[in-house]
Each structure stands twice: as C-alpha cells, then as structure tokens.
Amino acid sequence: MSAIMLVYTLLPLVWLAINATKTQQGLLRSFGLWFDADFALFRNLADTFTYDDGVFSRWLLNTLLYVVLGAGGATLLATVAGYGLAKFDFPGKKAVFAIVIGAVAVPGTALAVPTFLMFSTMGLTNTPWAIIIPSLISPFGLYLMWTYATDAVPDEILESARVDGAREFQTFFRISLPLLAPGVVTVLLFTVVATWNNYFLPLIMLRDPDWYPLTLGLDTWNDQASTAGGEAIFNLVITGSLLTILPLIAAFLLLQRYWQSGLTAGSVKE
C-alpha cells in the first residue's frame, strides 16, 4: 500500500519534470514518461519568462505579493487570536469556539460568490485587495493555533511572568511566541499553500491579466490552444507549472522539522 501511495504521489511530479524538457512538437511525438531526443529544458525556461513580454514574471510577483500579505497576515492573525482564545477567559468563548468550528466546515468555494458581491459593492474587485483580504481569514489556522497554544504554553510560565511584572505584550513576544514557533510554521505552510494554489477566487475577482496569480495565468496559456487563432504552448504551460511547485517543495523541505513537530503537538498526554 505504501508503494502504491508513493507512486500515486510521485508519478505526476516525474511526468511534469520529464515533459518540461520537451518542445511543443516533442510532447506530441514522444512517450509521456520518457525524454525526447530534443532536450529543451533551458530553452523552455527562457521562453517561459520571455513569452508575451515576460508576463510570467508579473504573475510570479503577483503570487508572491498575495502570499506575503495574505498568507503572512493570516498566520499573524491566527497566531494572535488563537493564543488569546487559548489563554484568556471571556464571556462568549464557547460561542466563538462553535463559530470557528463551523467556519472550518464551510468550503471556501461556498463563500466565493457572496464575497464577490460584497467586494463588488465596495469597488474592490479587479484589485489585489480582492485576493489579499479574503486570504487573511483562516478558520483552520485559527483552530490549529488555538489547540496548539493550549498545550504548548504552560499557564505556570505566564503566571510567573505576570508576577515578575511583565506586561502581556512582553509575555507574548518574549515567552509565548518562541514556544509557539512550530505551530506558527505549520499554519504558515498551510496558508501559503492555500494562497499559492488559489484559483477560484482570482477567477471570479480579477479581469486584468496583469493582476493574475500563476494559477490563473497558466490556465489562460493552456486555453490558448482551444481559442480561434490561439497558439498552443503546452510546453510553456508544463514548464511554468514545474516552476510554480518548486517554491512550495523548497518551503516544505526547509521547514520540515518545524511543521512536523507542530502537527504532532498534543498527541501525547503526559
């Protein structure tokens, strides 16, 4: 079973890496899981960044903007709110918990149309804010940080800091935040992946290709082959897709030890 899951996971990546080395003609004349005689990886890379006046670079920068502001802001809000919900008691806390759990169960696509109507009324559609603002809300990230902070930050440490005269902000940044680091990284990775791969929200929010993220931009390249007079550039779509997933793979590998410890936090009761 493990071998089957490994093949199921790696086969698309292998196919993507192999076919990124082929020209448009090579994709049609060669077997999908083996190389063509004409090795064109570096040519494809150059063409991907120069095609259509280098719009791929613009899409890449847009995606980075959405990830830094959207996913970064979502992680910050989830960390602060989750910590507050875990370590402070206030009226209505159980109601907040029920709302958060309910929000986790609601798929993002169900909220896309109401969000579009609201942003259209405010005149924010076809702007970066139409992608960034909805990305700031991560119910799952909030719930994860809430549960993680409950066990990761002992109440005794907070009480000792307060007795010593530390203010709440000092306690949070100097004591709690280092203890929350694995959970923060885990939430960050989840929100980065969700924002980086976001497709449906930009599809309904954006009309200007200059604000497209990579997902939507590559889709427009792929659709060229089915439009009247359009140019088929499947080799550039595949190469662009390979470039799109490389940052995510690098992020998971570099932060592996943090997010693994964050996922297993609280699994063992002492």
FIPA-282628 format. One line per 4 residues: number of its first residue (from 0); their letters; for each residue x, y, z of N, C-alpha, C, O, CB. Coordinates in pm, whole numbers, plus 50000, padded with zeros to 5 digits. Each point is the difference from the previous one (the first is absolute). Glycine has a CB too. Layout:
BEGIN
NUM> a> X/Y/Z/X/Y/Z/X/Y/Z/X/Y/Z/X/Y/Z; ...
END
This chain:
BEGIN
0> msai> 50082/49879/50000/49918/50121/50000/50086/50127/50000/49970/50097/49931/49851/49776/50191; 50287/50124/49957/50089/50116/50004/50063/50025/49864/50016/50115/49958/50031/49841/50283; 49988/49936/49690/50060/50014/49866/49900/50060/49902/50036/50082/49916/50113/49722/50130; 49725/50155/49967/49897/50054/49911/49980/50149/50025/49988/50078/49906/49899/49697/50089
4> mlvy> 50110/50265/50132/49984/50140/50033/50120/50082/49954/49985/50114/49955/49875/49821/50242; 50261/50006/49814/50120/50070/49955/49997/50024/49850/50033/50109/49953/50096/49789/50235; 49831/49998/49736/49990/50014/49854/49893/50101/49963/50019/50083/49911/50057/49680/50061; 49810/50231/50097/49890/50093/49973/50042/50144/50025/49956/50091/49930/49881/49730/50132
8> tllp> 50249/50200/50040/50044/50135/50035/50108/50051/49907/49997/50116/49957/49945/49836/50280; 50154/49962/49732/50118/50045/49925/49982/49995/49849/50068/50073/49928/50068/49848/50262; 49775/49994/49761/49986/49986/49855/49966/50131/49930/50061/50029/49898/49867/49738/50141; 49976/50313/50011/49975/50129/49932/50120/50093/50001/50023/50074/49904/49740/49902/50161
12> lvwl> 50316/50021/50045/50118/50086/50006/50105/49954/49899/50064/50082/49934/49889/49965/50308; 50065/49821/49747/50095/49946/49902/49956/50036/49859/50081/50042/49918/49976/49769/50238; 49814/50172/49817/49948/50035/49867/50024/50148/49971/50040/50036/49889/49785/49784/50131; 50151/50265/50077/50017/50144/49982/50146/50034/49973/50030/50078/49909/49775/49964/50241
16> aina> 50286/49900/49928/50142/50029/49982/50051/49951/49865/50078/50069/49935/49953/49915/50312; 49924/49898/49710/50046/49946/49872/49947/50083/49884/50075/50033/49908/49934/49737/50192; 49863/50264/49903/49941/50069/49887/50038/50148/49994/49980/50064/49897/49832/49775/50113; 50241/50215/50099/50052/50137/49995/50126/50009/49917/50044/50110/49967/49858/49931/50257
20> tktq> 50156/49846/49741/50122/49999/49917/49970/49988/49852/50092/49992/49918/50029/49905/50272; 49750/50102/49772/49962/49976/49861/49947/50126/49933/49945/50089/50065/50004/49675/49994; 50069/50241/49810/49940/50107/49921/49852/49971/49978/49951/49893/50038/50271/50152/49849; 49707/50048/50053/49858/49978/49969/49984/49877/49910/49910/49919/50020/50045/50329/50003
24> qgll> 50133/49738/49878/49992/49884/49911/50043/49873/50072/49945/49892/49975/50099/50257/49829; 50054/49863/50285/50047/49883/50073/49894/49942/50091/49997/49879/50022/50230/50214/49967; 49684/49991/50064/49892/49951/50085/49905/49908/49923/49944/49906/50057/50072/50304/50079; 49968/49816/49735/49904/49925/49920/50060/49872/49943/49927/49905/49971/49961/50309/49974
28> rsfg> 50243/49783/50038/50059/49884/49932/50069/49903/50095/50046/49894/49956/49984/50251/49847; 49978/49887/50326/50075/49914/50092/49910/49942/50108/49889/50048/50022/50315/50089/49935; 49846/49759/50109/49930/49937/50111/50004/50093/50121/50102/50063/50028/49956/49705/49886; 49830/50241/50157/49988/50099/50107/50096/49981/50115/50036/50097/50066/49731/49920/49872
32> lwfd> 50275/49860/50087/50087/49973/50114/50144/49974/49958/50075/49934/50072/49729/49975/50049; 50234/50143/49762/50140/49992/49961/50037/50123/49919/49915/50069/49945/50075/49680/50056; 50142/50277/49992/50050/50122/49939/49994/49992/49848/50005/49891/49942/50144/50144/50255; 49840/50081/49741/50008/50012/49855/50145/50020/49959/50084/50039/50081/49683/50056/49908
36> adfa> 50261/49880/49886/50138/50017/49951/50046/50145/50009/50118/50027/50019/49847/49779/49827; 49942/50285/50142/50032/50143/50007/49979/50049/50145/49887/50024/50042/50046/50010/49712; 50176/49979/50321/49993/50045/50139/49989/50152/50001/50094/50070/49963/50042/49730/50119; 49748/50251/49961/49972/50144/49985/49966/50067/50132/49931/50102/50001/49988/49851/49770
40> lfrn> 50129/49994/50341/49964/50056/50130/50042/50146/50012/49920/50086/50035/50101/49687/50065; 50105/50255/49870/50050/50137/50016/49936/50096/49900/49977/50117/50030/50241/49790/50054; 49752/50042/49798/49929/50081/49901/49859/50031/50048/49951/50112/49985/50187/49786/49831; 49796/50002/50242/49865/50021/50053/50000/50100/50116/49910/50083/50011/50030/49684/49919
44> ladt> 50161/50222/50156/50010/50094/50112/50012/50144/49950/49933/50090/50049/50174/49731/50091; 49980/50197/49761/50019/50134/49944/49873/50050/49933/49962/50116/50016/50282/49835/49951; 49689/49962/49958/49878/50040/49930/49886/50029/50098/49918/50088/49975/50154/49774/49828; 49923/50065/50307/49895/50022/50098/50007/50141/50058/49898/50065/50019/50104/49691/50036
48> ftyd> 50119/50290/49972/50017/50133/50060/49996/50113/49898/49987/50117/50038/50147/49775/50139; 49878/50077/49694/50000/50105/49898/49873/50002/49917/49973/50100/49933/50272/49880/50059; 49676/49914/50012/49879/49993/49918/49900/50110/50041/49984/50029/50118/50051/49722/49853; 49901/50307/49930/49898/50105/50023/50055/50113/50087/49939/50041/50099/49881/49785/49881
52> dgvf> 50297/50222/49981/50066/50112/50069/50033/49970/50147/50001/50090/50084/49878/50063/49762; 50147/49720/50183/50041/49963/50136/49890/50007/50103/50026/50032/50116/50195/50049/49824; 49655/49890/50019/49888/50009/50094/50009/49896/50111/49943/50019/50107/49916/50069/49707; 50213/49802/50161/50014/49897/50104/50069/50058/50123/49964/49966/50113/50047/49854/49711
56> srwl> 50088/50266/50156/50067/50063/50114/49903/50087/50079/50006/50005/50123/50212/49992/49750; 49693/50071/50056/49899/50082/50068/49907/49913/50082/49966/50034/50114/50047/50135/49702; 49944/49718/50127/49914/49908/50075/50072/49944/50122/49938/49982/50105/49944/49960/49683; 50245/50031/50198/50077/49948/50113/50008/50104/50111/49983/49967/50118/50150/49889/49726
60> lntl> 49894/50269/50120/50005/50106/50101/49863/50022/50065/49991/50025/50120/50195/50084/49751; 49708/49881/50049/49865/50013/50057/49975/49891/50104/49947/50027/50108/49972/50075/49677; 50119/49775/50180/49980/49888/50093/50079/50021/50127/49949/49976/50109/50012/49870/49698; 50162/50200/50180/50081/50029/50119/49936/50109/50085/50002/49993/50123/50205/49939/49750
64> lyvv> 49736/50169/50062/49932/50108/50073/49881/49944/50078/49982/50032/50117/50091/50134/49708; 49846/49752/50109/49884/49942/50067/50041/49909/50115/49933/49996/50104/49940/50018/49681; 50236/49914/50198/50046/49908/50105/50057/50078/50118/49969/49969/50115/50080/49856/49711; 50034/50274/50147/50064/50075/50109/49896/50074/50083/50001/49992/50122/50207/50033/49739
68> lgag> 49702/50048/50071/49900/50078/50073/49883/49914/50048/49954/50014/50113/50111/50184/49752; 49887/49714/50048/49885/49918/50035/50033/49889/50098/49944/49995/50110/49963/50057/49669; 50184/49860/50181/50036/49888/50087/50075/50047/50124/49979/49948/50109/50030/49903/49691; 50079/50248/50183/50071/50053/50116/49905/50066/50098/50011/49980/50121/50191/50054/49737
72> gatl> 49704/50045/50090/49902/50063/50088/49909/49899/50066/49964/50017/50117/50045/50183/49739; 49951/49696/50070/49914/49896/50057/50071/49927/50113/49939/49967/50101/49947/50007/49678; 50244/50000/50203/50077/49933/50105/50011/50087/50124/49987/49952/50112/50142/49924/49713; 49896/50253/50155/50010/50093/50112/49868/50008/50077/49999/49992/50123/50174/50139/49752
76> latv> 49717/49885/50052/49870/50010/50065/49962/49870/50071/49947/50003/50111/49983/50163/49716; 50099/49721/50109/49969/49871/50062/50082/49978/50126/49951/49944/50098/49990/49964/49677; 50185/50136/50222/50086/49982/50117/49953/50084/50117/49987/49950/50112/50205/50002/49737; 49782/50176/50126/49957/50090/50107/49863/49958/50054/49980/49992/50121/50154/50195/49776
80> agyg> 49772/49788/50012/49865/49964/50043/49998/49864/50068/49933/49982/50102/49974/50155/49710; 50165/49766/50132/50003/49868/50061/50061/50001/50138/49952/49931/50090/50063/49974/49684; 50090/50172/50243/50063/50013/50132/49904/50066/50099/49989/49956/50115/50238/50059/49776; 49706/50089/50066/49907/50068/50089/49884/49911/50040/49958/50001/50116/50105/50212/49778
84> lakf> 49884/49709/50011/49890/49911/50032/50043/49885/50090/49920/49949/50079/49976/50111/49703; 50231/49900/50207/50048/49888/50080/50035/50041/50142/49987/49919/50092/50099/49978/49700; 49959/50227/50228/50056/50037/50130/49919/50105/50076/50038/50037/50112/50181/49908/49792; 49673/50102/50040/49918/50099/50070/49855/49955/50002/49949/49947/49900/50209/50237/50031
88> dfpg> 49777/49836/50179/49858/49968/50014/49918/50127/49986/50037/50106/50052/50017/49698/50099; 49834/50186/49780/49912/50115/49980/49860/49949/49969/49985/49886/49954/50208/50259/49963; 49706/49934/50105/49863/49958/49971/49983/49971/49849/50050/50074/49915/49866/50065/50281; 50014/49753/49775/49976/49966/49860/50109/49918/49936/49999/49982/49878/49873/50223/50108
92> kkav> 50222/49745/50092/50111/49923/49944/49951/49872/49933/50051/49961/49895/50099/50134/50281; 49750/49839/49885/49947/49878/49940/49929/50030/49868/50005/49919/49907/49970/49982/50322; 49962/50213/49763/49934/50038/49875/50103/50025/49890/49979/49963/49885/49830/50138/50246; 50302/49964/49906/50108/50023/49904/50055/49867/49951/50027/49983/49881/50030/50236/50230
96> faiv> 49960/49687/49980/50050/49868/49963/49906/49933/49900/50045/49941/49901/50067/50037/50324; 49758/50030/49799/49903/49940/49909/50004/50067/49863/49986/49933/49897/49869/50009/50298; 50164/50190/49803/50007/50072/49872/50123/49960/49922/49994/49980/49879/49883/50212/50222; 50237/49794/49969/50124/49961/49933/49988/49861/49941/50039/49977/49886/50092/50168/50271
100> igav> 49813/49760/49921/49982/49864/49950/49906/49999/49880/50024/49928/49902/50015/49982/50330; 49855/50169/49774/49908/50009/49887/50067/50059/49878/49975/49955/49888/49838/50069/50272; 50271/50077/49859/50070/50062/49888/50098/49904/49934/50019/50004/49878/49956/50218/50234; 50088/49690/49968/50091/49900/49944/49925/49907/49905/50055/49956/49899/50088/50057/50308
104> avpg> 49732/49955/49827/49922/49905/49921/49945/50060/49871/49954/49926/49913/49988/49961/50299; 50061/50245/49775/49945/50065/49880/50109/50009/49893/50104/50061/50025/49731/50072/50116; 50144/49809/49741/50101/50010/49894/50013/50142/49947/49903/50075/49996/50050/49689/49943; 50168/50272/50022/50024/50135/49952/49922/50033/49875/49961/50116/49981/50262/49870/50117
108> tala> 49752/49915/49816/49925/50027/49877/49857/50043/50029/49940/50073/49921/50202/49760/49962; 49802/50123/50231/49863/50039/50034/49990/50148/50035/49893/50060/49988/50067/49709/50094; 50152/50289/49960/50000/50142/50038/50050/50090/49887/50000/50123/50014/50037/49806/50222; 50006/50011/49654/50062/50080/49894/49901/50099/49938/50033/50118/49983/50121/49691/49970
112> vptf> 49726/50144/50014/49902/50089/49936/49953/50110/50095/49997/50116/49959/49929/49692/49897; 50037/50162/50270/49966/50110/50092/50115/50098/50019/49979/50121/50011/49866/49725/50104; 50277/50101/49890/50116/50088/50014/50013/50091/49878/50031/50119/50014/50084/49709/50127; 49862/50116/49740/50008/50081/49878/49895/50110/50001/50031/50115/49966/50054/49686/49909
116> lmfs> 49793/50167/50165/49894/50101/50003/50034/50112/50099/49976/50117/49972/49855/49707/49965; 50223/50138/50179/50036/50099/50100/50113/50090/49951/49994/50122/50014/49933/49720/50166; 50177/50096/49761/50113/50078/49951/49962/50084/49879/50055/50108/49979/50100/49716/50108; 49752/50127/49833/49954/50078/49885/49929/50126/50047/50017/50107/49941/49960/49683/49923
120> tmgl> 49943/50198/50242/49931/50117/50056/50100/50103/50052/49977/50120/49989/49828/49734/50072; 50306/50099/49995/50102/50089/50053/50099/50048/49894/50087/50082/50029/49890/49801/50188; 50010/50066/49660/50088/50042/49892/50141/49943/50009/50094/50062/49951/49772/50141/50037; 50149/49680/50075/50133/49942/50019/50028/49885/49904/50111/49946/50001/49874/50120/50237
124> tntp> 49918/49894/49679/50029/49894/49904/50101/50049/49896/50012/50120/49974/49756/49783/50061; 50304/50001/49908/50105/50029/49902/50114/50082/50061/50067/50077/49931/49760/49916/49889; 50194/49989/50309/50113/50061/50070/50068/49892/50084/49938/49898/50031/49947/50331/49974; 50240/49791/50034/50067/49901/50086/49929/49979/50133/50009/49891/50057/50204/50172/49836
128> waii> 49717/50038/50157/49933/49987/50129/49889/49896/49997/49966/49943/50103/50088/50294/49944; 49890/49738/49835/49896/49898/49989/50055/49860/50025/49923/49908/50030/49958/50238/49807; 50249/49837/50152/50064/49871/50028/50062/50001/50139/49994/49900/50072/50052/50068/49683; 50013/50144/50283/50073/50006/50127/49907/49996/50120/50022/49923/50093/50156/50207/49792
132> ipsl> 49716/49951/50113/49912/50010/50118/49933/49868/50034/50003/49960/50116/49957/50278/49826; 49979/49690/49961/49941/49870/50037/50105/49899/50047/49968/49911/50079/49852/50132/49756; 50303/49970/50117/50104/49906/50040/50044/50020/50145/50063/49912/50058/50013/50083/49706; 49890/50120/50294/50039/50028/50138/49923/49915/50102/50042/49985/50114/50014/50246/49816
136> ispf> 49832/49713/50026/49916/49922/50091/50028/49852/49979/49977/49947/49891/49844/50233/50109; 50227/49755/50105/50029/49857/49994/49941/49932/50123/50067/49989/50102/50146/50053/49766; 49662/49913/50124/49938/49934/50116/50078/49878/50047/50015/49977/50120/49765/50103/49800; 50270/49841/49985/50077/49882/50039/50130/50040/50070/50039/49937/50098/49862/49936/49709
140> glyl> 50165/50231/50142/50122/50047/50064/49973/50051/50140/50079/49977/50092/50012/50081/49686; 49797/50012/50239/49962/50049/50132/49974/49884/50096/50046/50001/50114/49856/50205/49781; 50025/49694/50057/49971/49884/50085/50128/49925/50035/50018/49955/50113/49755/50025/49782; 50317/50006/50008/50125/49929/50025/50085/50073/50104/50056/49937/50089/49937/49974/49677
144> mwty> 50017/50222/50222/50078/50076/50097/49933/50001/50137/50068/50000/50102/50020/50142/49711; 49781/49857/50189/49926/49995/50127/50034/49872/50075/50038/50005/50118/49776/50132/49782; 50173/49750/50033/50028/49872/50065/50148/49984/50032/50035/49941/50102/49771/49961/49778; 50281/50148/50033/50144/49987/50024/50044/50085/50118/50077/49954/50084/49958/50000/49672
148> atda> 49917/50170/50252/50041/50090/50108/49952/49950/50135/50062/50028/50103/49932/50163/49737; 49896/49737/50162/49948/49948/50127/50101/49911/50072/50013/50008/50122/49757/50003/49781; 50302/49906/50022/50097/49908/50060/50144/50052/49992/50082/49967/50085/49765/49847/49855; 50183/50266/49958/50139/50040/49977/50047/50106/50098/50119/50008/50030/49851/49936/49730
152> vpde> 49939/50138/50290/50037/50108/50092/49940/49969/50137/49881/50022/50020/50129/50149/49790; 50069/49780/50285/49947/49969/50133/49950/50125/50072/50063/50106/49993/50093/49700/50020; 49733/50180/50055/49944/50113/50074/50092/50046/50113/50000/50118/50037/49772/49800/49907; 50308/49988/50111/50090/50035/50109/50106/50101/49956/50038/50088/50077/49923/49687/50021
156> iles> 50086/50210/49778/50101/50094/49950/49940/50140/49986/50064/50099/50035/50052/49714/49842; 49762/50194/50074/49935/50130/49984/49977/50065/50136/50020/50121/50016/49871/49799/49773; 50067/50001/50309/49976/50056/50133/50129/50051/50062/50001/50104/50065/49806/49739/49965; 50303/50084/49950/50129/50043/50053/50044/50131/49937/50052/50088/50069/50011/49674/49971
160> arvd> 49916/50251/49829/50037/50124/49931/49917/50117/50050/50052/50111/50016/50014/49756/49783; 49805/50109/50224/49914/50108/50049/50038/50042/50142/49996/50118/50035/49819/49797/49819; 50221/49986/50227/50043/50031/50136/50127/50084/49999/50019/50087/50085/49877/49700/49996; 50191/50186/49822/50125/50076/49988/49979/50138/49939/50096/50076/49986/50024/49709/49992
164> gare> 49757/50247/49985/49970/50134/49949/50000/50013/49849/49991/50111/49948/50106/49971/50257; 49912/49807/49724/50000/50007/49853/49860/50032/49949/49901/49948/50051/50289/49887/49939; 49802/50250/49910/49872/50032/49939/49962/49890/49901/50083/49916/49962/49960/50331/50066; 49830/49754/49932/49951/49893/49914/50073/49995/49866/50028/49891/49950/49751/50129/50161
168> fqtf> 50252/50096/49832/50072/50002/49872/50141/49946/50018/50049/49926/49915/49813/50270/50008; 50204/49841/50184/50133/49947/50028/49996/49849/50020/50085/49927/49949/49979/50292/50153; 49836/49735/49972/49986/49856/50023/49979/49925/49870/50057/49894/49978/49848/50154/50248; 50011/50010/49686/49970/49933/49874/50123/49990/49910/50033/49892/49950/49733/50191/50066
172> fris> 50303/50030/49965/50111/50002/49904/50126/49933/50054/50075/49939/49924/49829/50271/49983; 50121/49800/50222/50124/49948/50055/49989/49856/50049/50099/49926/49996/49957/50305/50069; 49828/49728/49980/49984/49867/50058/49912/49911/49912/50041/49890/49963/49986/50209/50264; 49854/49947/49740/49904/49914/49932/50036/49976/49854/49991/49887/49952/49836/50197/50202
176> lpll> 50212/50021/49775/50024/49986/49856/50108/49898/49967/49981/49921/49908/49948/50314/50067; 50186/49761/50097/50097/49894/49971/49944/49860/50023/50034/49907/49926/50146/50251/50137; 49734/49825/50037/49940/49870/50024/49898/49964/49893/49974/49882/49975/50061/50152/50269; 49908/50067/49692/49899/49977/49897/50060/49982/49861/49927/49977/49904/49916/50156/50233
180> apgv> 50288/49878/49851/50066/50000/49868/49961/49881/49912/49968/50021/49883/50220/50098/50224; 49814/49756/49944/49960/49888/49913/49857/50014/49948/49974/49972/49883/50182/49883/50243; 49753/50187/49960/49862/50020/49957/49987/50112/49900/49923/49990/49904/50001/49926/50315; 50151/50191/49801/49997/50113/49907/50048/49957/49862/49940/50036/49899/50098/50123/50292
184> vtvl> 50071/49764/49805/50053/49953/49872/49900/49908/49931/49983/50006/49878/50251/50014/50212; 49701/49895/49987/49900/49910/49942/49885/50077/49938/49960/49972/49887/50102/49855/50281; 49885/50272/49904/49893/50083/49946/50049/50078/49879/49926/50014/49902/49972/50004/50327; 50225/50032/49777/50056/50075/49888/50005/49915/49874/49965/50046/49892/50169/50090/50269
188> lftv> 49911/49739/49853/50007/49913/49883/49863/49971/49942/49982/50000/49879/50224/49898/50216; 49697/50078/49992/49864/49974/49951/49945/50122/49926/49941/49986/49893/50021/49855/50298; 50056/50277/49866/49945/50120/49937/50076/50037/49872/49941/50049/49904/49986/50031/50323; 50204/49897/49773/50079/50026/49879/49954/49910/49886/49980/50047/49888/50217/50023/50254
192> vatw> 49786/49802/49886/49955/49907/49896/49861/50038/49951/49975/50000/49879/50164/49817/50223; 49771/50217/49990/49864/50037/49960/49999/50127/49914/49927/50007/49901/49987/49886/50309; 50166/50206/49828/50004/50125/49924/50074/49982/49867/49957/50054/49898/50036/50074/50316; 50117/49796/49788/50079/49978/49879/49918/49925/49894/50011/50029/49881/50200/49967/50258
196> nnyf> 49707/49908/49904/49921/49919/49907/49859/50054/49978/49919/49937/49933/50214/49867/50141; 49839/50313/49982/49865/50056/49988/49966/50026/49852/50074/50068/49929/49949/50036/50301; 49865/49843/49727/49961/50014/49860/49860/50060/49985/49981/50094/49923/50164/49711/50022; 49758/50141/50128/49861/50040/49979/49975/50145/50039/49930/50072/49929/50002/49693/50110
200> lpli> 50126/50279/50074/49980/50138/50043/50057/50100/49899/49928/50093/49962/50079/49829/50275; 50118/50064/49718/50049/50092/49895/49919/49991/49871/49986/50100/49929/50240/49880/50170; 49722/49901/49871/49923/49983/49876/49878/50090/49997/49968/50057/49896/50112/49708/50091; 49851/50248/50126/49878/50082/50002/50028/50145/50039/49917/50088/49975/49953/49707/50081
204> mlrd> 50245/50232/50004/50029/50134/50049/50077/50086/49900/49985/50122/49999/50016/49784/50229; 50081/50033/49689/50094/50075/49917/49963/49991/49852/49964/49893/49950/50215/50065/50220; 49832/50154/49762/49983/50006/49854/50130/50041/49931/50024/49961/49886/49735/50095/50146; 50322/50021/50035/50124/50050/49942/50109/49894/50012/50037/49963/50112/49897/50274/49946
208> pdwy> 50120/49713/49829/50105/49898/50007/50125/50047/50075/50077/49917/50047/49837/49994/49739; 50106/50219/50224/50118/50049/50073/49994/49969/50149/50102/50006/50068/49918/50174/49763; 49861/49787/50221/49986/49967/50142/49979/49850/50023/49978/49957/50113/49928/50270/49925; 50102/49694/49855/49979/49856/50014/50111/49937/50086/50115/50043/49991/49768/49952/49784
212> pltl> 50083/49905/50307/50103/49917/50061/50045/49893/49900/49946/49992/49890/49957/50049/50342; 50194/49878/49807/50052/49898/49910/49893/49900/49959/49995/49960/49883/50227/50067/50223; 49693/49933/49987/49899/49899/49967/49909/50046/49888/49974/49925/49905/50035/49995/50330; 49942/50200/49774/49908/50052/49899/50074/50035/49871/49947/49980/49891/49905/50108/50292
216> gldt> 50270/49964/49830/50077/50034/49882/50033/49878/49915/49985/50004/49878/50109/50188/50247; 49952/49701/49939/50032/49879/49925/49876/49939/49937/50007/49939/49894/50184/50019/50261; 49694/50059/49910/49876/49950/49942/49965/50074/49872/49949/49940/49905/49972/49998/50324; 50106/50191/49767/49973/50076/49877/50093/49955/49888/49958/49993/49884/49965/50203/50252
220> wndq> 50203/49774/49896/50090/49945/49900/49950/49866/49949/50007/49972/49880/50184/50147/50229; 49760/49800/49981/49951/49867/49960/49878/50012/49909/49982/49920/49909/50106/49984/50305; 49827/50197/49811/49878/50017/49921/50026/50058/49862/49911/49999/49915/49967/50033/50297; 50243/50017/49764/50030/50058/49869/49982/49899/49888/49959/50035/49889/50202/50120/50221
224> asta> 49868/49718/49919/49993/49898/49896/49858/49977/49951/49981/49952/49888/50219/49942/50212; 49701/50139/49981/49861/49976/49963/49928/50125/49951/49879/49996/49975/50118/49820/50190; 50075/50294/49822/49940/50124/49951/50035/50021/49854/50102/49951/49953/49909/50149/50277; 49904/49972/49698/50021/50024/49858/50128/50080/49979/50014/50110/50053/49737/49883/49906
228> ggea> 50340/49953/49964/50126/50068/49972/50098/49996/50114/50105/50064/49994/49771/50080/49857; 50093/49781/50255/50089/49992/50116/50120/49909/49974/49994/49909/49917/49810/50132/50230; 50303/49985/49925/50123/49922/49985/50009/49897/50112/49988/50034/50118/50128/50162/49770; 49906/49678/50074/50017/49894/50099/50140/50006/50058/50099/49986/49927/49734/49868/49951
232> ifnl> 50177/50168/50251/50130/50010/50068/50000/49909/50123/50033/50042/50111/49998/50196/49806; 49931/49637/50060/49993/49907/50112/50136/49980/50066/50008/49973/50120/49801/49913/49767; 50299/50126/50036/50134/49985/50058/50029/50110/50102/50065/49976/50101/50013/49915/49687; 49873/50231/50185/50019/50110/50094/49907/49986/50121/50037/50037/50111/50033/50111/49699
236> vitg> 49811/49800/50168/49908/49977/50111/50059/49897/50097/49994/50017/50122/49809/50037/49729; 50254/49840/50094/50059/49895/50084/50124/50054/50072/50018/49974/50119/49895/49849/49725; 50170/50250/50085/50120/50057/50063/49960/50100/50108/50059/50001/50108/50070/49968/49679; 49772/50115/50185/49952/50094/50101/49942/49930/50120/50018/50046/50113/49937/50116/49708
240> sllt> 49975/49727/50158/49945/49923/50111/50112/49942/50087/49988/49998/50123/49810/49947/49739; 50309/50009/50074/50114/49949/50076/50063/50111/50084/50034/49979/50117/50008/49850/49704; 49973/50288/50120/50056/50113/50075/49907/50042/50114/50046/50050/50102/50072/50027/49690; 49752/49904/50189/49904/50040/50101/50007/49916/50126/49983/50051/50111/49871/50027/49707
244> ilpl> 50173/49791/50166/50000/49912/50117/50135/49996/50071/50008/49957/50115/49818/49906/49773; 50280/50182/50046/50133/49994/50062/50009/50081/50130/50056/49949/50097/50039/50019/49676; 49852/50154/50233/50006/50073/50129/49928/49929/50113/50045/50004/50114/49970/50205/49756; 49872/49726/50100/49927/49928/50105/50080/49881/50050/50004/49973/50120/49780/50101/49778
248> iaaf> 50278/49853/50009/50083/49885/50040/50116/50048/50086/50032/49938/50102/49904/49938/49689; 50127/50233/50169/50114/50053/50076/49955/50043/50139/50072/49977/50098/50037/50099/49689; 49774/49988/50224/49951/50045/50130/49975/49882/50093/50034/50006/50118/49863/50195/49772; 50043/49693/50059/49972/49884/50084/50129/49932/50044/50010/49955/50113/49773/50013/49768
252> lllq> 50315/50025/50030/50125/49934/50036/50079/50082/50102/50056/49944/50094/49950/49951/49680; 49997/50237/50209/50076/50085/50091/49937/50009/50138/50070/50012/50101/50007/50118/49702; 49790/49865/50202/49929/50016/50128/49945/49869/50054/49913/49998/50086/50029/50233/49844; 50110/49658/50017/49946/49869/50032/50001/49971/50150/49900/49954/50056/50176/49969/49722
256> rywq> 50035/50103/50287/50010/49965/50141/49905/50083/50086/49958/49954/50107/50280/49981/49855; 49728/50186/49993/49908/50083/50077/49857/49952/49984/49928/49983/50099/50227/50210/49873; 49801/49786/49903/49859/49966/49981/49969/49859/50045/49886/49972/50038/50107/50187/49772; 50103/49750/50187/49975/49867/50051/49977/50001/50151/49910/49933/50050/50230/49975/49765
260> sglt> 49943/50169/50256/49981/50010/50144/49872/50073/50033/49936/49972/50102/50310/50025/49930; 49715/50098/49882/49876/50071/50024/49878/49911/49981/49903/50013/50074/50209/50194/49854; 49892/49703/49974/49888/49913/49977/49982/49896/50110/49888/49957/50027/50145/50079/49731; 50078/49922/50307/49991/49896/50101/49982/50057/50139/49989/49923/50096/50152/49934/49760
264> agsv> 49856/50275/50159/49985/50059/50132/49866/49961/50061/49896/50005/49934/50250/50186/49998; 49859/49770/50194/49878/49964/50070/49953/49859/49976/49897/49959/50055/50045/50274/49932; 50132/49689/49930/49956/49864/49973/50032/49904/50113/49941/49893/50008/50090/50153/49752; 50062/49993/50329/50035/49917/50113/49966/50074/50128/50043/50114/50020/50141/49774/49849
268> ke> 49739/50049/50214/49959/50062/50126/50093/49955/50111/50020/49880/50021/49740/50131/49902; 50296/50085/50147/50091/49966/50108/49924/49991/50133/50060/49972/50104/50130/50142/49773
END
